[in-house]
């Protein structure tokens, strides 16, 4: 009988120690702030629609290789765009001229252009302004 009491107290003490260790572990774990993401994870940019489409087997189009550098517009009929195609140096093109990859410039907007290739129109937008100076001419 005396042995049963001693055994019961030792088991109770061991279970209490286990409870204390568990509570301490969870207090420390839940009390920690989440770790900051690595600089490499912060440097990633959002994927473009064409990059996302490539994940599902789409091939990059030639129109996606056109980069809009700037827009020159006097009115709706006298407009031009400064474009670069597939890494070539930028050059100015007027409405109806070839923009590269078999596409022609069909419309000029304030921050984008519309190019047409085989009857399909696509919009090419200007990248966001960088940290450098911006010049607006009216």
Protein Blocks (a to p, Z undefined) as FASTA:
>chain_A
ZZmmmmmmmmmmmmmmmmmmmmmmmmmmmmpccddddfklmmpccddfklmmmmnopacd
fklmpccfbdcdfblmlccddddeehiacddddehiafbghiacfbdcfkbccddeehia
cddddddddfbdcdddZZ
